[in-house]
Amino acid sequence: MDMSRRWRIERSRDHYHKMAKSSGFRSRAAFKLIEIIKRFGVIKEGQVVLDIGAYPGGWLQVASRVTGPKGLVIGVDIRPIKELGKPNVKTIVGDVCDEDLHEELAEMLPGKVDVILSDASPKLTGVWTTDMARHEHIVRCVIKLANKLLRRGGVAVIKAFQGSELDDILPILRQQFEVVRLFKPKASRQRSREIYLICMGFRGYWQGESEYKLGDAK
Ligand SMILES: C[S@@+](CC[C@H](N)C(=O)[O-])C[C@H]1O[C@@H](n2cnc3c(N)ncnc32)[C@H](O)[C@@H]1O
């Protein structure tokens, strides 16, 4: 990569990093969710939102503001999330691939959730195939969780990586949701292959694998 391009990328990274600091957001990632909400209106006032891979809490801050005092936002991460001091936010330490966590979430929720967010990423090793395989595994766990907890008509916003992961995941999501859009926020580093899958209109069942069928999904 030539130096001027690298410089432009670094500058833009600093721009969002500085903006996050000056606006009190815990991560520059907060701006990605803001863009997604502005473009697709995926979170609304009063809704129940589950945020997977929520540490350090930038998306939680954004979702908390949008859902407001009548809403509820639950953040899950393998790392403990420092208290946000927002009455409509709860956090829980756990691995999205742990089925016990799924049960725990089902118990603490008032019912099915309106929105599932996942910005989860494993710690990167730098070995592309390993990192991709680990990320795809996490995304599959998020989809499994969505099949248990997302309400019919609900929304999921899932980070994916372009390449074989996207090729594997997209057909599954297209079966489960009425509309799936791909979106690269400006706040996402241009050199990164990350992309967000904006999945709207959850059908409440997975046609491909009967174990995920949810006859009782509301
Ligand atoms: C890019 S960060 C999320 C940033 C967050 N959206 C924000 O705005 O602050 C990705 C997070 O995914 C979490 N993560 C990775 N694997 C996970 C798993 N199996 N279950 C839950 N969280 C996981 C990591 O610990 C990390 O904190």
The ligand as a MOL file (V3000), in Angstrom:
LIG
                    3D

  0  0  0     0  0            999 V3000
M  V30 BEGIN CTAB
M  V30 COUNTS 27 29 0 0 0
M  V30 BEGIN ATOM
M  V30 1 C -15.0180 -5.1630 18.3780 0
M  V30 2 S -15.3190 -5.5860 20.0420 0 CHG=1
M  V30 3 C -16.9500 -4.9230 20.2790 0
M  V30 4 C -17.0180 -3.4300 20.4420 0
M  V30 5 C -18.3640 -2.9550 20.8960 0
M  V30 6 N -19.3650 -3.1290 19.8510 0
M  V30 7 C -18.3530 -1.5070 21.2980 0
M  V30 8 O -19.0100 -0.6900 20.6470 0
M  V30 9 O -17.7140 -1.1610 22.2790 0 CHG=-1
M  V30 10 C -15.6050 -7.3130 19.9310 0
M  V30 11 C -15.9290 -7.9850 21.2450 0
M  V30 12 O -16.3730 -9.3160 20.9870 0
M  V30 13 C -16.1070 -10.0540 22.1720 0
M  V30 14 N -16.2350 -11.4980 21.9380 0
M  V30 15 C -15.4030 -12.2950 21.2290 0
M  V30 16 N -15.8310 -13.5750 21.2610 0
M  V30 17 C -16.9650 -13.5930 22.0010 0
M  V30 18 C -17.8630 -14.6340 22.3970 0
M  V30 19 N -17.6730 -15.9040 22.0190 0
M  V30 20 N -18.9470 -14.3070 23.1520 0
M  V30 21 C -19.1280 -13.0170 23.5530 0
M  V30 22 N -18.3080 -11.9870 23.2040 0
M  V30 23 C -17.2390 -12.2740 22.4430 0
M  V30 24 C -14.6940 -9.5990 22.5260 0
M  V30 25 O -14.3940 -9.8920 23.8720 0
M  V30 26 C -14.7450 -8.1190 22.1950 0
M  V30 27 O -14.9610 -7.3600 23.3570 0
M  V30 END ATOM
M  V30 BEGIN BOND
M  V30 1 1 1 2
M  V30 2 1 2 3
M  V30 3 1 2 10
M  V30 4 1 3 4
M  V30 5 1 4 5
M  V30 6 1 5 6
M  V30 7 1 5 7
M  V30 8 2 7 8
M  V30 9 1 7 9
M  V30 10 1 10 11
M  V30 11 1 11 12
M  V30 12 1 11 26
M  V30 13 1 12 13
M  V30 14 1 13 14
M  V30 15 1 13 24
M  V30 16 1 14 15
M  V30 17 1 14 23
M  V30 18 2 15 16
M  V30 19 1 16 17
M  V30 20 1 17 18
M  V30 21 2 17 23
M  V30 22 1 18 19
M  V30 23 2 18 20
M  V30 24 1 20 21
M  V30 25 2 21 22
M  V30 26 1 22 23
M  V30 27 1 24 25
M  V30 28 1 24 26
M  V30 29 1 26 27
M  V30 END BOND
M  V30 END CTAB
M  END
